[in-house]
């Protein structure tokens, strides 16, 4: 049986580590957090979150900090490695061993795929993966599921397209793996150069009803959720390769004519050109409301791993 004791002291590293029951439990606790956003709470009073961001972040870092503050806790950390001892040659393991002496939980983003696992192996306090290179971003997947469930009333039965950079986009890797726990149909829509990475395909095979395609327009009328992503320019070694695919899918209000009335367009943000601003004021746009779920979800995770619920 899943209960709060199942999460106390637990690392949040990969969506591969969670069952359907555990995911649903987390989403339920995120819903419980919504009223606390307005009235505040002292659930984590006296607790300290260390936010270690070795890569740029706006939404993830600030929502973790907001979540901790709304639960009465405090935040320390840095938003870029230049202000840490990494520039002096300190290893990630040593950084983690030092920072855990100052804090009760660590939320970390790092350009290396294995950084979150390394941190979890050496830390005696919970590590929450806030994005590990092009590998995974589990808390984003969880907030996305919470946004979908809150908006649609359920996750089961939906038809969902993950669109754009499926090779380097860590958000869609985690979301695809999470969705294998639900009764959904998923389209992986991308240019052939940016197809879903092989390890994700291997992990969802036989557990997720999915179709790979390059043609978004063809599947568009069937969709309940269109989850767009930007092409990850920073992951390309050759700018010319980026230029070839950066505008593969351009979604505007004209493109969305004929879709289901209750289609929702999601995006982990930041967007570049893939969603036009003329979509923002339509009933389809969910992406700016989507970010609010990051606070609810991260409040729940912090409270759970720190044993406060």
C-alpha positions in Angstrom: 0.0 0.0 0.0 1.2 3.5 -0.9 1.2 6.0 2.0 3.3 8.9 3.2 5.8 6.7 4.8 6.7 5.3 1.3 8.2 8.7 0.4 10.0 9.9 3.5 13.7 10.3 2.7 13.1 9.1 -0.9 15.1 10.5 -3.9 13.1 11.7 -6.9 15.4 10.9 -9.8 13.5 9.2 -12.6 9.9 8.4 -13.6 11.1 4.9 -14.1 11.2 4.5 -10.4 7.4 5.1 -9.8 4.4 2.9 -10.1 0.9 4.1 -11.2 -0.2 4.0 -7.5 2.7 6.1 -6.4 2.1 8.6 -9.2 -1.6 9.0 -8.4 -0.7 9.3 -4.7 1.7 12.2 -5.5 -0.9 13.9 -7.7 -3.5 13.6 -4.9 -1.1 15.3 -2.5 -0.4 18.0 -5.0 -4.2 18.8 -5.1 -4.1 18.9 -1.3 -1.5 21.7 -1.6 -3.7 24.1 -3.6 -5.4 25.8 -0.7 -2.1 26.2 1.1 -0.8 28.4 -1.7 -3.3 31.1 -0.6 -3.2 30.7 3.1 0.4 29.5 3.7 1.6 26.7 5.9 4.3 25.9 8.4 4.6 22.3 7.4 8.3 22.7 6.6 9.2 25.4 9.1 12.8 25.0 10.1 13.7 22.9 7.0 16.1 24.1 4.4 16.1 23.4 0.6 19.4 23.7 -1.3 18.6 24.6 -4.9 21.7 23.7 -6.9 21.3 24.8 -10.5 24.3 24.1 -12.8 22.1 24.9 -15.8 19.9 27.9 -16.5 16.3 27.7 -15.1 13.4 30.0 -14.5 10.3 27.9 -13.8 11.9 24.9 -12.1 14.1 26.8 -9.8 11.6 29.5 -8.9 8.8 27.0 -8.4 10.9 24.9 -6.0 11.8 28.1 -4.1 8.2 29.2 -4.1 7.0 25.8 -2.9 9.5 25.7 -0.1 8.6 29.2 1.1 4.9 28.6 0.9 5.4 25.7 3.3 7.3 27.8 5.7 10.8 26.6 4.9 13.9 28.3 3.7 16.1 28.2 0.6 19.8 28.4 -0.1 21.8 27.6 -3.2 23.0 29.0 -6.5 21.5 29.6 -10.0 24.7 29.1 -12.0 27.9 27.1 -11.5 30.2 30.1 -11.9 29.3 31.2 -8.3 30.1 27.8 -6.8 33.4 25.9 -6.2 32.8 23.9 -9.4 34.9 26.6 -11.1 37.8 25.7 -8.8 37.6 22.1 -9.8 35.4 20.6 -7.1 33.7 17.4 -8.0 29.9 17.0 -8.0 30.2 14.3 -5.3 32.2 16.7 -3.0 29.7 19.5 -3.6 26.8 17.3 -2.6 28.6 16.1 0.5 29.2 19.6 1.6 25.8 21.0 0.8 24.0 18.3 2.6 25.6 19.6 5.8 23.7 22.8 5.3 20.3 21.5 4.2 17.5 18.9 4.5 16.8 18.3 0.8 18.5 19.2 -2.4 16.9 20.1 -5.7 19.4 20.0 -8.5 19.7 20.6 -12.3 22.8 19.6 -14.1 23.9 19.2 -17.8 25.2 15.6 -17.2 22.7 12.8 -17.7 24.0 10.8 -14.7 24.4 13.7 -12.3 21.2 13.1 -10.3 22.1 9.4 -9.8 25.6 10.3 -8.7 24.2 12.9 -6.2 21.7 10.3 -4.8 24.4 7.8 -4.4 26.6 10.0 -2.2 23.9 12.0 -0.3 22.3 11.1 3.0 19.4 13.5 2.4 16.8 13.4 -0.4 17.8 14.5 -3.9 15.2 15.8 -6.3 16.2 15.8 -10.0 15.3 19.2 -11.5 16.6 18.2 -14.9 19.6 16.0 -15.9 21.0 17.0 -19.2 18.9 15.5 -22.1 17.9 12.5 -19.9 14.9 13.1 -17.6 12.9 15.8 -15.8 10.6 13.8 -13.4 9.1 16.7 -11.5 8.1 18.3 -14.8 6.3 15.1 -15.9 4.5 15.0 -12.6 3.3 18.6 -12.8 2.2 17.9 -16.4 0.1 14.9 -15.3 -1.4 17.0 -12.5 -2.3 19.8 -15.0 -3.8 17.2 -17.4 -5.8 15.5 -14.7 -7.1 18.7 -13.2 -8.1 20.1 -16.6 -9.5 16.9 -18.1 -10.8 15.2 -15.0 -8.8 12.1 -15.8 -5.7 10.9 -17.7 -7.0 7.5 -18.8 -8.8 7.5 -22.2 -6.9 10.5 -23.6 -5.1 10.9 -26.9 -1.9 12.8 -26.5 0.8 14.0 -28.9 4.3 14.8 -27.8 5.6 17.1 -30.5 9.0 18.5 -31.4 12.4 17.6 -30.0 11.9 14.1 -28.7 15.6 13.2 -28.9 17.0 15.8 -26.5 13.9 17.0 -24.7 14.1 15.6 -21.2 10.6 16.7 -20.4 9.0 14.4 -23.0 11.3 11.5 -21.9 9.9 11.6 -18.4 6.3 12.2 -19.5 6.4 9.3 -22.0 7.7 7.0 -19.3 5.1 8.2 -16.8 2.3 7.8 -19.4 3.1 4.0 -19.8 1.2 3.7 -16.5 -2.1 5.0 -18.0 -4.6 3.9 -20.6 -3.8 6.5 -23.2 -2.8 6.7 -26.9 0.3 8.7 -27.6 1.7 10.1 -30.8 5.5 10.8 -30.9 5.6 13.6 -33.5 9.0 14.8 -34.6 11.4 15.2 -37.5 13.2 12.0 -38.2 16.4 13.6 -36.9 14.8 14.2 -33.5 12.9 10.9 -33.0 12.2 9.7 -29.5 15.4 8.3 -28.0 15.9 4.6 -28.0 16.0 4.0 -24.3 12.6 5.6 -23.9 11.1 3.5 -26.7 12.5 0.4 -25.1 11.0 1.3 -21.7 7.5 2.0 -23.0 7.3 -0.8 -25.6 4.5 -3.2 -24.7 3.2 -0.8 -22.0 2.2 2.2 -24.0 0.0 2.5 -27.1 2.2 4.8 -29.2 2.7 5.7 -32.8 5.8 7.5 -34.3 5.1 10.0 -37.0 6.4 13.2 -38.6 2.9 14.5 -39.6 1.3 16.5 -36.9 -1.5 17.8 -39.1 -2.7 14.3 -39.8 -3.2 13.3 -36.1 -4.3 16.8 -35.0 -8.1 16.1 -35.1 -7.8 13.1 -32.8 -5.9 14.9 -30.0 -7.1 15.8 -26.5 -3.6 17.1 -25.5 -1.0 18.6 -27.8 2.3 18.8 -25.8 4.8 21.0 -27.8 8.4 21.3 -27.0 11.2 23.6 -28.3 14.1 22.2 -30.3 17.0 22.1 -27.8 19.5 24.4 -29.5 22.0 24.0 -26.7 22.3 20.2 -27.3 23.4 20.7 -31.0 27.1 20.7 -31.8 26.5 22.0 -35.3 24.3 25.2 -35.6 23.4 24.2 -39.2 21.8 21.0 -37.9 19.7 23.1 -35.5 18.6 25.5 -38.2 17.3 22.5 -40.3 14.8 21.5 -37.7 14.1 24.5 -35.4 10.8 25.4 -37.2 9.6 21.9 -37.9 6.2 22.6 -36.2 4.7 26.0 -36.0 1.4 26.1 -34.1 -0.8 29.1 -34.5 -4.5 29.7 -34.2 -5.1 29.0 -37.9 -3.3 25.7 -37.6 -5.6 24.7 -34.8 -8.8 25.2 -36.8 -10.8 22.0 -36.8 -9.4 20.5 -33.7 -11.5 19.3 -30.8 -13.2 22.1 -29.0 -11.6 21.0 -25.7 -8.1 20.3 -27.1 -5.4 21.7 -24.7 -2.0 22.9 -25.9 0.8 22.4 -23.4 4.4 23.3 -23.3 7.1 23.1 -20.6 8.4 26.5 -21.7 10.4 28.5 -22.7 8.8 28.5 -26.1 10.7 30.0 -29.1 8.7 29.9 -32.3 6.8 26.6 -32.0 3.7 28.2 -30.5 2.5 31.6 -31.8 1.3 34.2 -29.3 -2.0 34.3 -31.1 -2.8 30.9 -29.4 -2.3 32.5 -25.9 -5.8 33.9 -25.6 -7.6 30.9 -27.1 -9.4 28.3 -25.0 -6.8 25.8 -26.1 -3.8 27.4 -24.4 -2.9 25.7 -21.1 0.8 26.4 -20.9 0.7 29.5 -18.6 -1.7 27.8 -16.3 0.4 24.6 -16.5 3.3 26.3 -14.7 1.2 26.9 -11.6 0.9 23.2 -11.1 4.7 23.2 -10.7 4.2 24.9 -7.3 1.5 22.5 -6.1 3.4 19.5 -7.2 6.8 20.5 -5.8 5.1 21.5 -2.5 3.8 18.0 -2.3 7.1 16.4 -3.1 9.0 18.5 -0.6 6.5 17.7 2.1 6.5 14.0 1.3 10.3 13.4 1.1 10.8 15.4 4.3 8.1 13.4 6.1 5.9 16.4 6.9 2.6 14.9 5.8 
